């Protein structure tokens, strides 16, 4: 966002940061939203469920990203709003490591719902969370600067690509 505001780049693509105040100089276009799921070992008692509620997550042992990572901060805000305490037994900054820990039966994790497509062989299952955390991807640009034909084509291509991949 700062590079767009400082006119170092024409466009920015990234995660919407709800904790940051909106800057009126920026136009933001949401092009993709994604829910989060609970990831558990295939033998976990919750693995056969189609979905779980926030209450179902109480008392579970979690492996998570460290605090300060966007995904962890999003989950912490979401859980705090619901009176849920995420009991973290281990932290790592690697999605691969988190899912390997889940596959080894060490704990559960909460990650973007589509992440499972990359880790089918680990013996884990993604279970939808009712009223789950949501992350939003946005394109941003300065609304007081000229947007080239190429930038407009890129925005259009990005929106179209993500609409067809849902």
Secondary structure, DSSP 4 states (H G I P E B T S, - for coil): -HHHHTTSSS-EEEE--TTSPPPTTEEEEEEEEEEEEEEEETTSTTTT-SEE-TGGGTT-EEEEPPTTSHHHHHHHHHHHHTT---EEEEE-S-HHHHHHHHHTTS-BEEEEGGGGGG-GGGSEEEEEETT--EEEEEEEEETTS---HHHHHHHHHHHHHHHHT-
